[in-house]
Amino acid sequence: MIRLRSSVILSILILFGTLLPLQAFAQEESKTYSGEIWSRSTLTGDWGGDRNYLISKGVTFDMSLTQIGMSVISGGKNQGWEYAGRGDLTLNIDTQKLGLWPGGFFTLEVEGNYNRSINLDPGSISPVNTNQIFPTTAHQEINIPNLSFMQFFSHYVGIYLGKVATLTSTAGDMNEFAHGKGDTQFFNTAFNINPALLATVPYSTLGAGVIILPTKNPAEAIITLNAVDGNGTAESSGFDTVFKSNTVYTIEGRMKTDFFGMTGHQLAGATYSTKQFTSLNQDPRLLFQGLVQNGTPNTEKKEHSWSAYYNFDQYLYEPKKGQGIGLFGRFGISDGNPNPVHHFYSIGVGGKGIVPGRALDSFGLGYYYMDMSNPKLTGVFIHREF
């Protein structure tokens, strides 16, 4: 084991040069799992002190289980209650606190969902149960969506590589009141991530990127530049498809503001995909009006796709930092073809920690609008009536 650790350290020093001392990026300060059951951060607590000891050594191990019962009350395609859930295990390692080398962070995430959600029942475009689309929507299985390594070379610049969960990372269209996997804030996907990103940016994929911290503090400002495989999925390693005619390039910046003397954030980003898509310039209704010549329609191909997005959050009432009530909003735009989401916006009110002793409780109310491109089929069709 000693030889293995020494070889890892030596390889990193040779590849990257001497690393500057760096405080932990992922943990601004060590949190504690201790406290009464109604106020501590986790149900199982500090495990007799062992969990807090692991944190002091740079190792955090978190487990969560989200269970949801939902029903379409009126209208939709199907009515009736459905019960479903998702479990998640996350391991984070800070190499500096572990006594190895400074600036290194490993992340491993394992998750799986079970039972049937109601996402197909309402007939809506945006899934009403975000929690059930991770790690996959088609299969109920356990996957590893995130196995990545991050290395900082100074207080300002670092890199990451590996299999990453792109849409739920530190950046990933982050918002104070409306973000995540449907387990802590909103259920509806339109309030957790900008839908304009979903056509080109996979949830779990191989990739690499650069992280820039203009003020040394990721909570103040962070810029990320990424290149990821557009074919990645949570259930595959991705090495068989990585960067084969489908690379997604993204750039995103988020900064903290202090309008009205209260916490807020401004975020902007853009994506560009090199993939060849099937064009949305096609109308499936023609398939029901006639027969297709030679058995298959000639679908038009469309190369490349882009999107741009913006979001904000701003506390309007903040008696304690990070707790109170505020506004949030999102806006997204794309090429509209092949990306089906031409433009999107949402607006809402959110709050967290306003009940004494319940700092993690949150609530929200929002409205969204999504403009979808109208598909049309192209090809040679023979119309026959019987």
N, C-alpha and C positions, 0 to 999 in steps of 0.2 A: 504494500500500500504506500510506503514511503517513497519507493522508487517511482510509482505511478504518479504521485502528486508532484514529485520533483521534475519528472519529464514534462508534465503538463505546464508547469510554471516556466521551465526553460524554453519550451516551444513558443509560448506566448511572448516571452521577453525577446526572443530572436525575431519573431514576426512583427511585433509592434514597437519594439524599443522599450526603454525604461519608462514605466508608467508613473505619472505624478500621483501623489496622495489625493484621494478623493473621498468625500463623505458619501454615504449611501444615497443613491438616486431614487430607488423605489420606496424607501422609507425615510421621510423627512425626520421623524422621531419615532422611537420605539413605542408601539402601542402596547397596551396591556389587556389581557383577557380576564383579569380579575374583577370582582365586584358581585353585587347581588344579582340574582337571576333576572330581575326585571330591568336592570340597567347595564349589565355587562354586554360586550359586543357579540358574544356567541353563547349559545345555549349550554354547551358543555364546559364553559369556563376555562380555567388555566391549568387543568389536569394536575392539581396538587402542586402547582408551581413549575412543572416541567415545561409547559408551553411558553411561559414567560422567559425561562432560561434559554429555550431554543431561539426565541426572538433576539435575545442579547448576543447570540452566536451567529445571527444572520439567517436563521432558518424559520420560515413561517409555513404552517400547514393548515389550510382552511378547508372545511367541508360544508356543503349546503344542500338542502333538499327543499325544492319548491313544489307544492301541491296545489292544483287549481281545479275548481269545479265551475264550469260555465255553461250557459244555455242561451240559445236564441229564443227570446221571449215572444217576438212577433215577426212575421215575414220570413225572409231568408229562404234557403233551399231545404232546410231540415230543422226541426225543433226537437228539444229534449236535452236533458243535462248530460254532460260528459265530464269524466274525471281523468286527469292526466298530470304528469309531473316530470321533473328533471333533477338529476343529482349532479353535483360538481365537486371535484377534488382539485385543489391547486397547491402546488409546492413552489416556494420562492427561496432562492439561496443567494445571499450576499457574500461574495468571496472574501471581501476585506474583513468583515466581522467574523468570518469563519477562520481567519488567520492565514489565508492563502495570499492572494494578490489584490491590490486595490482596483476598484472600478468595475468589477465583474459581477454580472447578475444572471442566474439561470432561472428559467420558468418552465414548469411542467403542469399541464392541465388535462384532466381526464373528466369527461362528462358523458351522460347518456339520458335519453328520455324514455318514457313508458306510457302505455295506454293511448287512447285516442283523444285528440283535442277536437275543438269545434271549428277549426280554421276553414274547413270546407263547407260548413253548414250555413254561414250567413250569406255567401255569394259575394262577399266584398273582395276588392282587389288587394287591400293591405291585410295581412294576417292579424286577427284580433287577439291571438295568444302568441306573443313573441317567444315566450319561454319554451314552446313546443317545437320551434323550428331549429333549435340547436341540440346536438351538433348537426343533425340532418333532418330533413322534412319527410323523406320517403321511407326511412327505416327506423325502427326502434332498436338501437344498439349502442354500445359503449365505444367511444372514439377518443383519440388524443388530438384535439384541435390546436394545441400549443405546446411546442417543445423548442425553446429558443434560448439564445445566449446574447447578452448585451454587454458591451465593453466600452467604458469611457477612458479616454486618453488624457483628459484634463477636466476641469470643472465645466468646460463649455461644449465639448464635442465628444460624441461616441458613435458607435455603430451597433447594429444588431444583425443577426442572421438566424435562420432555422425555419421551422414550421410555425407560423404565427396566426393568431386569431385577429385578423385585420380590423374587423368592425367593432371590436370590444376592447381594444388596447388602450394605453394611456391617452393616445390621441383618438383616432377613430371617430370623429364627429362628436367628441365629448361635450356634454351639457350638464350643468349643475342640477337641473330639474327634470330633464327628459333624456335619459340615456340608459343603456344596459340591455340585458337579456330578458326583460319582462319579469324579473324576480325581485326588484327593489323599487321600481317606480311604475311607469305605464305598462299596460299589457300590449296595446296596439303597436305594431311595428313602426307605423308612421311617426310615432312620438319617441322612438328609441334610436333611429338611424335615418338619415336622409334617403328616401327610396331611389333618388337619382343615382345613387352609388351602386345599388344592388345588381344591376345588369352586367357590370364590368368587374367589380371587385368581389372575389369569392370570400367566404367567411374564413376558411382555414386553408392555408397554402404556403408553399415554400417561398421565401423571399429574403431580401436584405435591404438595409437602409442606413441613413445617416441621421443622427439626432443632434440638434443644436440647441443649447441653452444660453440665450443671450445674456441672462442675468445670473447664471449659475444655478438658479432655483427653478425646477420644472413647474412649480405651482405659479410662478410669475409669468413665464413665457417659454414656449417650446415650439420648435420647428422640426418637422420630419420630412425627409425625402426618401421615397421607397421605390423599389422595383420588385414586383411579385409575379408569380406564375398565375395567369388568368384561368388555368384549368384545374387549380387545386380544389380538393374536397377534404372534408374531415375524415372520411373513411379510408383514404389512401395516403401512402407516404409521399406521393407527388414526384418521385424521381423519374418516373416513366414519362411524364409530360412536361417537366420543368422547362420553361422558356422555349418551347417548341411552337413557334409561330404565334404565340399569345403571351405577351408580356404587358403587364399593367404598371404604368408609372404614375405615382401620386406625389403631391406636395401639399402640406397642411401646416398652418400656423395658428397657435392659440395664445392669447395674452390676457392677463388679468387686468381689470380696470377698477377704478375707484370713484365712479360717478356717484354724486350725492353723499360721498363719504361711506358708501356701502359696496360690498363685493359684487363684481360682475365679470363677465368674460366675453371676448369677441373671438370668433374663429372663422377662418376661410380656408378653402382648399380646392384642388382640381385633380382630375384623373384623366388618363389617356390610355386606351387599350389598342394594341396592334392586331387583335384577333379579327378573323374574317367571320362575320355573322350572316345569318339568313335575314335578308331585308324584311322589314315590317311592311314593305310596300306590296301587300298581298291581302286578299279578302277571302276568308274561309267560307263565306256564304255561297261563293260560286261552286264550291264542291257539292252543295246540295241542289244546285240548279241544273247540273248537267254531268256529263261524263268527261273524264280527263283523257286527252289523246295520249296513246302509248302507256296509259295507266298511271303516269306520274306528272304532276304539274312542274313547269320550269320555274323554280323559285329563284328570284334574283338574289345575288350575294352582295353584301355591303362590308367594306373593309374599314376597320378602325372605328372607335367611338370615344367620345369625350363627355365630361360632365364637370360642372363647377358648383360649389355649395358654400353656404354661409350659415352660421347660427350664433345666437347670443343668449346670455342669461344675465339678469340683473336683479339683485335684491332691492326691494322697496321698503321693507321692514326687516331689520336685522339687529335684534337686541343683543345677540351674541354671534361672533364670527362663524359663518357657515351654518347659521340657523335663522330661520325667519320665513318671509313670504316674498316672492318676486315674480317677474315675467320671464318668459322664454319664447324663442321663435326660431324658425328655420326657413331657408329658401334654397332651392336647387334648380338647376337648368341643365339640359343635355342637348345633343344633336337631334333627339326625337326620332331618329332612325339610324341605326338599329335599336338604340336605347328606347324602350317603350314609354318611359317617364319623361315627357317633354319638359314640363316644369312642375314645381311643387312648392307649397309653403304651408307653414303651421304657426300657430300662435297659442299661447296658453298661460295659465297661472299655476305656479308650483310653490310648495312649501316643505320645510323639513325641520324637525326638532322644536316645534312650537309648544308641545306639551311638556311640562316640567318633568324631568327624569326620563324622558323618552327622546333622546337626541337623534336616534336613527329613524324614527317614524317620519313618513313623508306622505304627501298628497298632491294631486294635480288635476287640472281640468283644462282641456285643450280642444282646438278645432284645426282640421287640416283640409287642404284641397290638393288634388292630384290631377294633372292634365295628362291623359294617356294618348299616345299616337294611335290613329285609326288604321288598323292593318288592312292591306289589300293584296289579293293574290295576283300574281302575274304568270302568264303562260298561255298555251293554246288550249282552248276548251271547245268541246262540241256539245251544243245544247240539244237535248232530245226530250220530247214530251211523250208520255204514254197514256 
